[in-house]
Amino acid sequence: MITTDRMAAVDANAAALGVPRKQLMESSGNAVAREVRAAADPGAAVALVCGRGNNGGDALVAARFLKAYDATVHLLGRPETIRTDIARENWAALERAEIPTETVTDSADLDLGGTSDGSPDVVVDAMLGSGVSGGLREPERTAAEAINASDATVVAVDVPSGVDADTGHPTGGPDSVAVDAGGDAVAVNADRVVTFHDEKPGLSALDATVTVADIGIPAAAERYVGPGDLLGLDRDPDSHKGDNGEVLVVGGGPYAGAPTLSALAALRAGADLVRVACPGSVASEVQGFSPNLIVRPLPGDRVGPSHAERIASLAAGSDVVVLGPGLGDGDGTEAFVREFLTGYAGHAVVDADALGVVPEVDTDADLICTPHQGELVGMGGATAADPDERAELVREFAADLGHALLVKGAVDVVSDGDDVRLNRTGNPGMTVGGTGDVLAGTVGALAAVTDPFRAAAVGAYAVGRAGDAAADANGTGLVATDLPDRLPEAMRNE
């Protein structure tokens, strides 16, 4: 089972792995043609009603595989308005091959043709795919009504037009412009649905036969984090200060660089405001790194239990806390971490010396723990040399903890106890000190705008890409301060 958002990510990841969308469209169209052949005998009249996106492109491909049928393609709109290059190429191929096509510029002129009673034997609904919101508009609305009024067997491509693939409900509610005379939202009533790669959650709610077609997307497109996982993380153009996350970094004392690297990374990863709560002994040093940081000094030279109340107050005004960078392992550190987490119910990234407390603390917080393999073992987890075996061990330990884990290594492993994702960006130069602090801050910024599992997965991927860019520029001489400024580019979905 896969949601529409996740399917879009997997599709983009497949392209990044070298399986182009054009190839996937060819496989999808072939699958649609197989479903038509299962629904009707050769010689049957088939109307393929196509939108101008890749959903329509799948049916344009299918038409080439239906040589034994009386097939006609009905394009809703002018050919020059086809929205993707690969769909446009497949339209041109139909024209050159002299496969019957009709251009529908006025939905009232749509004539499905077909048998003597005016209906084709099969209608292929390829107007709109998954991920569409809002009710059907013209010309799709009138086309959907014509399809529903026909006596044909209706085969939908990926999802019936006007149906939300995640819920099975119409994309337009009672207030939508796309309602029928009875006030119901208009959607295609399909008899058969050909969906791709994996079933979508809402399809089981339909009174239709659902076929899941394998179109050649490699398992690695789901297993490994890729550029598709960055989809949907762009800033809302109407957002205001604070809407993209406020992060509190708690650390420092023995070290000033660690909390600073985390804070700078959180800013570069998209957080609007980043505050650093650190001992007064290093506060000026942290502030001196950047005027963009808001530093909240704490009395003394170590973070300890006496600071718990103050930090809890600061945390209450933040979306995410990054806990641990540069804290050290002083006598009061463990007691502070335990007291803070016991009373905290928000989101937190836990790193470095704060990690050891997590397995024994009772907290209502949603945690993302970012250990390397040695720290994982210290927490009570287990590891293995084989990435797949290690992934299962991490998944089991995450389930036991009840928190998300990002276990750093040559291949990072991310799990929330249910799902597992691997990340293979990064390079040996990133064993240099401070890169883990950059990762913690990056994940903290992402956790302010998305769920913990995705924040950890995307954070690992982005920091690895930033590290790879730094290695390209500096070779094995990269240092942690090379990474934050490269994060914005690393987080572009390109």
C-alpha positions as CSV (number, residue, x, y, z in Angstrom):
1,M,0.0,0.0,0.0
2,I,1.4,3.4,-1.0
3,T,0.0,6.9,-0.6
4,T,-0.1,9.3,-3.6
5,D,2.6,11.6,-2.0
6,R,4.9,8.6,-1.4
7,M,4.2,7.3,-4.9
8,A,5.3,10.7,-6.4
9,A,8.6,10.4,-4.3
10,V,9.2,6.9,-5.5
11,D,8.6,7.8,-9.1
12,A,11.2,10.6,-8.8
13,N,13.6,8.3,-7.0
14,A,13.3,5.8,-9.8
15,A,14.2,8.4,-12.4
16,A,17.2,9.3,-10.3
17,L,18.3,5.7,-10.3
18,G,18.3,5.7,-14.1
19,V,14.7,4.5,-14.8
20,P,13.3,7.4,-16.8
21,R,9.6,8.4,-16.6
22,K,9.3,7.7,-20.3
23,Q,10.2,4.1,-19.7
24,L,7.7,3.9,-16.8
25,M,5.0,5.4,-19.0
26,E,5.7,2.7,-21.7
27,S,5.2,0.0,-19.0
28,S,2.1,1.7,-17.6
29,G,0.5,2.0,-21.0
30,N,1.2,-1.7,-21.8
31,A,-0.5,-2.6,-18.5
32,V,-3.6,-0.6,-19.4
33,A,-3.8,-2.3,-22.8
34,R,-3.6,-5.7,-21.0
35,E,-6.6,-4.7,-18.9
36,V,-8.5,-3.6,-22.0
37,R,-7.8,-7.0,-23.6
38,A,-9.0,-8.7,-20.4
39,A,-12.3,-6.7,-20.6
40,A,-13.2,-7.2,-24.3
41,D,-12.4,-9.4,-27.2
42,P,-10.4,-8.2,-30.3
43,G,-12.4,-6.0,-32.6
44,A,-14.3,-4.3,-29.7
45,A,-14.7,-0.5,-29.8
46,V,-12.5,1.2,-27.3
47,A,-12.6,4.9,-26.5
48,L,-9.5,6.3,-24.7
49,V,-10.4,9.6,-23.0
50,C,-7.1,11.3,-22.2
51,G,-6.1,14.3,-20.2
52,R,-3.1,16.4,-21.0
53,G,-0.8,15.1,-18.3
54,N,1.1,11.9,-17.7
55,N,-2.1,10.0,-16.8
56,G,-3.3,10.7,-20.3
57,G,0.1,9.8,-21.6
58,D,-0.3,6.3,-20.2
59,A,-3.4,5.8,-22.4
60,L,-1.7,7.3,-25.4
61,V,0.9,4.5,-25.1
62,A,-1.9,1.9,-24.5
63,A,-3.5,2.8,-27.9
64,R,-0.4,1.6,-29.6
65,F,-0.8,-1.8,-28.0
66,L,-4.5,-2.2,-29.1
67,K,-3.9,-2.9,-32.8
68,A,-6.6,-5.6,-32.7
69,Y,-9.2,-3.3,-31.5
70,D,-11.3,-0.4,-32.9
71,A,-9.6,2.1,-30.7
72,T,-9.9,5.9,-30.8
73,V,-8.1,8.4,-28.7
74,H,-10.0,11.5,-27.5
75,L,-7.7,14.2,-26.2
76,L,-9.3,16.7,-23.9
77,G,-7.7,19.9,-25.1
78,R,-5.4,21.1,-27.9
79,P,-2.3,19.0,-28.5
80,E,0.0,22.0,-28.0
81,T,-1.3,22.3,-24.4
82,I,-0.1,18.8,-23.4
83,R,1.8,19.4,-20.2
84,T,4.7,17.0,-20.3
85,D,7.3,16.2,-22.9
86,I,6.8,12.5,-22.8
87,A,3.0,12.7,-23.2
88,R,3.5,15.1,-26.1
89,E,6.0,12.6,-27.7
90,N,3.5,9.8,-27.4
91,W,0.7,12.0,-29.0
92,A,3.0,12.7,-31.9
93,A,3.8,9.0,-32.2
94,L,0.0,8.2,-32.6
95,E,-0.4,10.9,-35.3
96,R,2.6,9.6,-37.3
97,A,1.3,6.0,-36.9
98,E,-2.2,7.1,-38.1
99,I,-3.9,5.7,-35.1
100,P,-7.4,7.4,-34.9
101,T,-7.4,10.5,-32.7
102,E,-9.8,13.2,-31.9
103,T,-9.2,16.6,-30.3
104,V,-11.9,17.8,-28.0
105,T,-11.8,21.5,-27.5
106,D,-15.4,21.8,-26.3
107,S,-16.6,19.1,-23.9
108,A,-20.1,19.3,-25.3
109,D,-18.7,17.9,-28.5
110,L,-17.2,14.7,-26.9
111,D,-18.6,11.7,-28.8
112,L,-17.4,8.4,-27.4
113,G,-18.8,6.6,-30.6
114,G,-18.6,2.9,-30.6
115,T,-21.4,0.3,-31.2
116,S,-24.8,0.7,-32.7
117,D,-26.3,1.9,-29.4
118,G,-23.9,4.8,-29.3
119,S,-21.6,3.4,-26.6
120,P,-18.2,1.8,-27.1
121,D,-17.5,-1.6,-25.6
122,V,-14.7,-0.2,-23.3
123,V,-13.9,3.4,-22.2
124,V,-10.4,4.1,-20.8
125,D,-10.5,6.9,-18.3
126,A,-7.1,8.6,-18.4
127,M,-8.2,12.1,-17.7
128,L,-6.7,12.8,-14.2
129,G,-4.5,10.6,-12.0
130,S,-3.7,10.6,-8.3
131,G,-2.7,13.7,-6.4
132,V,-5.4,15.9,-7.9
133,S,-7.4,18.0,-5.5
134,G,-10.7,19.8,-5.9
135,G,-13.7,18.7,-7.9
136,L,-13.7,18.0,-11.6
137,R,-13.8,21.0,-13.8
138,E,-14.5,21.3,-17.5
139,P,-13.9,19.5,-19.8
140,E,-13.3,16.6,-17.4
141,R,-16.6,17.1,-15.6
142,T,-18.7,16.7,-18.8
143,A,-16.5,13.9,-20.0
144,A,-17.0,12.0,-16.7
145,E,-20.7,12.4,-17.0
146,A,-20.6,11.0,-20.5
147,I,-18.5,8.1,-19.4
148,N,-20.9,7.3,-16.6
149,A,-23.9,7.5,-18.9
150,S,-22.4,5.0,-21.3
151,D,-23.0,1.2,-21.2
152,A,-19.3,0.6,-21.7
153,T,-16.9,-1.3,-19.3
154,V,-14.9,1.5,-17.8
155,V,-11.2,1.0,-17.2
156,A,-9.5,3.7,-15.1
157,V,-5.8,4.5,-15.3
158,D,-4.3,4.6,-11.8
159,V,-7.4,6.0,-10.2
160,P,-10.9,7.0,-11.5
161,S,-10.9,10.7,-12.4
162,G,-12.5,12.7,-9.5
163,V,-11.6,10.1,-6.9
164,D,-9.0,10.7,-4.1
165,A,-6.7,7.7,-4.3
166,D,-5.8,8.0,-0.6
167,T,-9.4,8.0,0.7
168,G,-11.6,6.6,-2.1
169,H,-13.9,9.7,-1.7
170,P,-14.7,12.2,-4.5
171,T,-12.1,15.0,-4.7
172,G,-15.0,17.5,-4.8
173,G,-17.4,17.7,-1.8
174,P,-21.0,19.0,-1.8
175,D,-19.7,22.6,-2.2
176,S,-17.6,21.8,-5.2
177,V,-18.4,23.2,-8.6
178,A,-18.4,19.6,-9.9
179,V,-21.7,18.3,-8.5
180,D,-24.5,16.6,-10.3
181,A,-28.2,17.4,-10.1
182,G,-28.5,15.5,-6.9
183,G,-25.7,17.4,-5.2
184,D,-23.2,14.6,-5.4
185,A,-19.6,15.2,-6.4
186,V,-18.9,14.0,-10.0
187,A,-16.4,11.2,-10.4
188,V,-15.9,8.4,-12.9
189,N,-17.6,5.2,-11.9
190,A,-15.0,2.6,-13.0
191,D,-15.5,-1.1,-13.4
192,R,-11.8,-1.8,-13.4
193,V,-8.8,0.2,-12.2
194,V,-5.2,-0.4,-13.3
195,T,-2.9,1.2,-10.7
196,F,0.8,1.1,-10.7
197,H,3.6,-0.3,-8.5
198,D,1.4,-0.7,-5.4
199,E,-2.2,-0.3,-4.4
200,K,-3.4,3.1,-3.2
201,P,-5.2,3.2,0.1
202,G,-8.5,4.5,-1.2
203,L,-9.0,2.0,-4.0
204,S,-10.3,-0.7,-1.7
205,A,-13.4,1.5,-1.1
206,L,-14.4,1.4,-4.7
207,D,-16.8,-1.0,-6.3
208,A,-14.3,-1.9,-8.9
209,T,-11.8,-4.6,-9.8
210,V,-8.3,-3.3,-9.0
211,T,-5.2,-4.6,-10.8
212,V,-1.8,-3.6,-9.5
213,A,0.7,-3.5,-12.4
214,D,4.4,-3.9,-11.9
215,I,5.9,-1.2,-14.2
216,G,9.6,-1.8,-13.4
217,I,10.2,0.6,-10.5
218,P,13.2,-0.9,-8.7
219,A,12.9,-1.7,-5.0
220,A,15.7,0.7,-4.3
221,A,13.4,3.6,-5.2
222,E,11.5,2.9,-2.0
223,R,14.3,1.4,0.1
224,Y,16.8,4.3,-0.3
225,V,16.2,8.0,0.3
226,G,16.4,10.0,-2.9
227,P,15.5,13.3,-4.5
228,G,11.9,12.4,-4.6
229,D,11.8,12.5,-0.8
230,L,12.4,16.2,-1.0
231,L,9.0,16.8,-2.7
232,G,6.6,18.9,-0.8
233,L,9.1,20.5,1.5
234,D,9.2,23.9,-0.3
235,R,8.2,26.9,1.7
236,D,4.6,28.2,1.4
237,P,4.9,31.5,-0.5
238,D,2.4,33.0,1.9
239,S,4.2,31.9,5.1
240,H,5.3,34.3,7.8
241,K,8.1,34.4,10.3
242,G,7.9,31.3,12.5
243,D,5.7,29.3,10.1
244,N,8.7,27.3,8.9
245,G,9.9,26.3,12.4
246,E,11.5,27.5,15.5
247,V,14.3,25.4,16.8
248,L,16.0,25.4,20.2
249,V,19.5,23.9,20.4
250,V,20.5,22.8,23.9
251,G,24.2,22.0,24.4
252,G,27.7,23.3,24.8
253,G,29.8,23.8,27.9
254,P,32.9,21.6,27.2
255,Y,32.5,22.5,23.5
256,A,31.2,25.6,21.8
257,G,31.5,24.4,18.2
258,A,29.0,21.6,18.4
259,P,25.8,23.6,19.4
260,T,26.9,26.3,16.9
261,L,27.2,23.8,14.0
262,S,23.7,22.4,14.9
263,A,22.2,25.8,15.0
264,L,23.7,27.0,11.8
265,A,22.6,23.8,10.1
266,A,19.0,24.3,11.3
267,L,18.9,27.7,9.8
268,R,20.3,26.6,6.5
269,A,17.9,23.6,6.5
270,G,15.0,26.1,6.6
271,A,14.1,27.0,10.2
272,D,13.0,30.5,10.6
273,L,14.4,31.1,14.1
274,V,17.1,29.2,16.0
275,R,17.9,29.8,19.6
276,V,20.9,28.3,21.4
277,A,20.6,27.6,25.2
278,C,24.2,27.1,26.4
279,P,26.4,27.8,29.4
280,G,27.4,31.4,29.8
281,S,31.0,30.3,29.7
282,V,30.7,29.7,25.9
283,A,27.8,32.0,25.0
284,S,29.9,34.8,23.6
285,E,31.9,32.3,21.6
286,V,28.7,30.8,20.1
287,Q,27.2,34.2,19.4
288,G,30.4,35.2,17.7
289,F,30.0,32.6,15.0
290,S,26.9,34.3,13.5
291,P,24.6,37.2,14.2
292,N,21.7,35.0,12.9
293,L,21.8,33.0,16.1
294,I,19.8,33.9,19.2
295,V,21.8,32.9,22.2
296,R,20.3,32.3,25.6
297,P,23.1,32.0,28.2
298,L,22.7,29.7,31.2
299,P,24.6,30.3,34.5
300,G,27.8,28.3,34.9
301,D,30.0,26.3,32.6
302,R,27.9,23.1,32.2
303,V,24.2,22.4,31.6
304,G,22.8,20.7,34.6
305,P,19.5,20.0,36.6
306,S,19.4,23.6,37.8
307,H,18.7,24.7,34.2
308,A,15.9,22.3,33.5
309,E,13.1,24.8,34.3
310,R,14.6,27.6,32.2
311,I,15.2,25.3,29.3
312,A,11.6,23.9,29.6
313,S,10.3,27.4,29.3
314,L,12.4,28.1,26.2
315,A,11.3,24.8,24.7
316,A,7.7,25.7,25.2
317,G,8.1,28.4,22.6
318,S,9.9,26.2,20.1
319,D,8.7,23.6,17.6
320,V,11.6,21.3,18.1
321,V,14.5,20.9,20.6
322,V,17.9,19.6,19.5
323,L,19.3,18.1,22.7
324,G,22.9,17.0,23.2
325,P,25.5,18.7,20.9
326,G,28.5,19.5,23.0
327,L,26.9,18.8,26.3
328,G,29.7,16.6,27.5
329,D,29.3,13.8,30.1
330,G,29.7,15.8,33.3
331,D,28.1,14.7,36.5
332,G,24.9,16.7,36.0
333,T,24.4,16.1,32.3
334,E,22.5,12.8,32.6
335,A,20.3,14.1,35.4
336,F,19.4,17.2,33.4
337,V,18.5,15.2,30.3
338,R,16.4,12.8,32.3
339,E,14.6,15.6,34.1
340,F,14.0,17.6,30.9
341,L,12.7,14.7,28.8
342,T,10.5,13.4,31.7
343,G,8.6,16.7,31.6
344,Y,8.7,17.4,27.9
345,A,5.9,16.5,25.5
346,G,7.1,18.1,22.2
347,H,9.4,17.1,19.4
348,A,13.1,16.6,20.1
349,V,16.2,15.4,18.3
350,V,18.5,13.7,20.7
351,D,22.2,13.4,19.9
352,A,25.6,12.7,21.5
353,D,25.9,12.6,25.3
354,A,22.1,12.8,25.7
355,L,21.4,9.5,24.0
356,G,22.2,7.2,26.8
357,V,19.2,8.4,28.9
358,V,16.6,7.7,26.3
359,P,16.0,3.9,26.8
360,E,15.3,4.4,30.5
361,V,13.3,7.6,30.5
362,D,9.5,7.8,30.5
363,T,8.6,10.7,28.2
364,D,5.7,11.8,26.2
365,A,8.0,13.5,23.7
366,D,8.4,12.4,20.1
367,L,12.1,11.8,19.8
368,I,14.5,11.3,16.9
369,C,17.7,9.7,18.2
370,T,20.8,10.1,16.0
371,P,23.4,7.7,17.3
372,H,26.4,6.2,15.4
373,Q,26.7,2.5,15.7
374,G,28.8,2.6,18.9
375,E,26.3,4.9,20.6
376,L,23.5,2.6,19.4
377,V,25.1,-0.4,21.1
378,G,25.5,1.8,24.2
379,M,21.8,2.5,24.2
380,G,21.1,-1.3,24.2
381,G,20.7,-1.8,20.4
382,A,22.5,-4.2,18.1
383,T,24.2,-3.8,14.8
384,A,25.6,-5.9,11.9
385,A,27.9,-5.5,9.0
386,D,25.2,-6.3,6.4
387,P,23.0,-3.2,5.7
388,D,19.8,-5.2,5.4
389,E,20.4,-7.1,8.6
390,R,21.4,-3.9,10.3
391,A,18.2,-2.3,9.0
392,E,16.0,-5.0,10.6
393,L,17.9,-4.7,13.9
394,V,17.4,-0.9,13.9
395,R,13.7,-1.3,13.1
396,E,13.3,-3.7,16.0
397,F,15.1,-1.4,18.4
398,A,13.1,1.6,17.3
399,A,9.9,-0.3,17.9
400,D,11.1,-1.2,21.4
401,L,12.1,2.4,22.2
402,G,8.9,3.9,20.7
403,H,11.0,6.6,19.0
404,A,12.5,7.2,15.6
405,L,16.2,6.3,15.0
406,L,18.7,7.6,12.6
407,V,21.8,5.4,12.9
408,K,24.8,6.9,11.2
409,G,27.2,4.9,9.1
410,A,28.6,4.4,5.6
411,V,24.9,3.5,4.9
412,D,22.6,5.3,7.3
413,V,19.6,3.5,8.6
414,V,16.4,5.3,9.5
415,S,13.4,3.7,11.2
416,D,10.3,4.5,13.3
417,G,9.7,0.9,14.2
418,D,7.4,0.4,11.2
419,D,9.1,1.7,8.1
420,V,12.8,1.5,7.3
421,R,14.8,3.7,4.9
422,L,18.5,3.6,4.0
423,N,20.6,6.5,2.9
424,R,23.8,6.2,0.9
425,T,24.8,9.8,0.3
426,G,27.9,11.0,2.1
427,N,31.6,10.0,1.9
428,P,34.5,8.9,4.2
429,G,35.6,12.5,4.6
430,M,32.5,13.0,6.8
431,T,34.1,11.0,9.7
432,V,35.6,14.4,10.7
433,G,34.3,15.8,13.9
434,G,31.2,18.0,13.8
435,T,29.3,16.5,10.9
436,G,27.0,14.7,13.4
437,D,26.1,18.1,14.9
438,V,25.3,19.4,11.5
439,L,23.0,16.4,11.0
440,A,21.2,16.9,14.3
441,G,20.4,20.5,13.5
442,T,19.3,19.7,10.0
443,V,16.9,17.0,11.3
444,G,15.7,19.4,13.9
445,A,14.7,22.0,11.3
446,L,12.9,19.3,9.2
447,A,11.1,17.9,12.2
448,A,9.4,21.3,12.6
449,V,7.7,20.9,9.3
450,T,7.3,17.1,8.7
451,D,6.9,13.9,10.6
452,P,9.9,12.4,12.6
453,F,10.6,9.5,10.2
454,R,10.7,11.7,7.1
455,A,12.7,14.4,8.9
456,A,15.4,11.9,9.8
457,A,15.5,10.3,6.3
458,V,15.6,13.6,4.4
459,G,18.1,15.0,6.9
460,A,20.5,12.2,6.4
461,Y,20.1,12.5,2.6
462,A,20.6,16.2,2.6
463,V,23.6,16.3,4.9
464,G,25.2,13.5,2.8
465,R,24.7,15.5,-0.4
466,A,26.2,18.6,1.3
467,G,29.1,16.5,2.3
468,D,29.5,15.1,-1.2
469,A,29.6,18.6,-2.6
470,A,32.2,19.6,0.0
471,A,34.3,16.6,-0.9
472,D,34.1,17.6,-4.6
473,A,35.5,21.0,-3.6
474,N,37.9,20.0,-0.9
475,G,38.7,16.3,-1.3
476,T,39.3,14.5,2.0
477,G,40.2,17.8,3.6
478,L,36.5,18.7,4.2
479,V,35.5,20.0,7.6
480,A,32.2,20.3,9.3
481,T,31.9,24.0,8.7
482,D,31.9,23.3,4.9
483,L,28.5,21.6,5.2
484,P,25.8,24.1,6.5
485,D,26.2,26.6,3.6
486,R,25.8,23.7,1.1
487,L,22.5,22.5,2.7
488,P,20.1,24.8,0.7
489,E,21.4,23.4,-2.6
490,A,21.5,19.9,-1.2
491,M,17.8,20.2,-0.4
492,R,16.8,21.1,-3.9
493,N,14.8,18.5,-5.7
494,E,16.8,18.3,-8.9
